Each structure stands twice: as structure tokens, then as C-alpha cells.
Amino acid sequence: MHGVLLACRADMEIIRAAWREDVGGWLVAIESLRSRLLDEPCVAEAGVDRMRATRAGQASDAPPADQLLPIQKIVDDNN
């Protein structure tokens, strides 16, 4: 039984390493795509990165999330 468990553990480590490699590759690809998109004139002109900071600042007058009803959280998170 011990030998089977050790073999399973070794297989799990191989699978985990392959998964980390795949995920790491995807993250690099996503960040590269994001960077290229931000360099596009139409995206840069729209100020997409600045919009995130502006939205966060505008939400400061809203009640804290723990005081919202569940449906309000869903609606507000989608805006």
C-alpha cells in the first residue's frame, strides 16, 4: 500500500508541475495581450486604466458592501 501511495504522490507532483507550467504560460500570454491592448491608440485614448481608479473614487459615497442587500451587491458588482 505504501508503494502505491508513493507512486500516486509522484504522479500528483508531475501533474501539479505541468499545471503550474500551463497556468504560468497563460498568465504571461494574458499580461502580454493586456499590455499590447493598452498600447493601441484607441484604448490609450479612452484611458481604460484611469477609468478603474475613477470608478473606485466615485464609489466612496456608496454604503459599505456589508450594508447592502445581496441583490444590490450583484447589481453594483456588474456596473
Secondary structure, DSSP 8 states (H G I E B T S, - for coil): -HHHHHHHHHHHHHHHHHHHHHHHHHHHHHHHHHHHHHHSHHHHHHTHHHHHHHHHHHGGGS--GGGS-HHHHHHHHH-
